[in-house]
Amino acid sequence: MALQLNYTYAPFNTTYMNAYWRIDSKNGIIGGKDGFHYNLQMFINADHAHAKNSRPIDSFRGSFIPNLSGGTPNIIAQAYNYAKTLSQFAGSVDV
């Protein structure tokens, strides 16, 4: 799972159409029942994200309190779902 969204990278005033945001695959989500911190990394597209030795263009750190009730999405899905509620990721879609 990842998020896709048009994104303007302010330092270079460059807009990336359909930028690919994914949770950092190595240290992207940590925490416990009282809260999780997650790190979303932005890549030009999915191919760039999955290429060997690729580096993200930008990143976002967020946090949320998980719902641990039975039948709820896993923690990773909850992180993405929470990110979509933030103004920065408004209009993003799951990919």
C-alpha positions in Angstrom: 0.0 0.0 0.0 1.1 3.6 -0.7 -0.5 6.9 -1.4 -0.4 8.8 -4.7 -0.9 12.6 -4.9 0.3 15.6 -6.9 3.0 17.2 -4.8 4.9 20.5 -5.0 8.4 20.3 -3.6 8.9 23.9 -2.3 12.7 24.2 -2.2 12.8 23.8 -6.0 9.2 24.9 -6.8 8.8 21.6 -8.7 5.5 19.8 -8.9 5.5 16.0 -9.2 2.4 14.6 -10.7 1.1 11.4 -9.0 4.0 11.4 -6.5 4.3 8.1 -4.7 4.3 8.3 -0.8 5.2 5.1 1.1 6.1 4.2 4.6 9.8 3.9 5.0 10.5 0.2 4.6 13.3 0.1 7.2 12.3 2.4 10.1 9.0 3.8 9.0 6.7 2.9 11.8 7.4 2.5 15.5 5.3 2.5 18.6 2.9 0.7 20.8 -0.7 0.8 22.1 -0.3 4.4 23.3 0.8 5.8 19.9 2.7 5.1 16.7 5.1 7.4 14.8 5.4 6.9 11.1 7.6 8.2 8.3 6.2 8.6 4.8 8.8 9.0 2.0 8.0 10.7 -1.3 9.3 9.4 -4.6 8.7 10.5 -8.2 6.8 7.2 -8.8 6.5 3.6 -7.7 9.4 2.5 -10.0 11.7 5.1 -8.4 10.6 4.0 -4.9 11.4 0.4 -5.6 14.7 1.0 -7.5 17.9 -0.2 -5.8 19.5 2.6 -3.8 16.8 5.1 -4.6 16.5 8.0 -2.2 13.3 9.9 -1.4 12.8 13.4 -2.5 10.9 14.5 0.6 9.4 12.9 3.7 6.8 13.5 6.3 6.7 12.4 10.0 3.4 11.9 11.7 1.8 10.1 14.6 -1.5 8.6 15.6 -3.2 6.5 18.3 -4.0 3.1 16.9 -7.3 1.3 17.2 -6.5 -2.2 18.5 -10.0 -3.6 18.4 -10.7 -6.8 16.6 -11.6 -6.4 12.9 -9.7 -3.1 12.4 -7.1 -2.6 9.7 -3.5 -3.4 10.6 -1.2 -0.7 11.9 0.3 0.1 8.5 -3.1 0.6 6.9 -4.1 2.7 9.9 -1.0 4.9 9.4 -2.0 5.5 5.7 -5.6 6.1 6.6 -4.6 8.6 9.3 -2.3 10.4 6.9 -5.2 10.8 4.4 -7.1 12.8 7.0 -4.4 15.5 7.1 -4.6 18.5 4.9 -1.2 17.7 3.3 -2.5 14.4 1.9 -6.1 15.5 1.1 -7.2 14.0 -2.1 -4.5 11.3 -2.1 -5.5 7.8 -3.3 -4.4 4.3 -2.3 -2.1 2.5 -4.7 
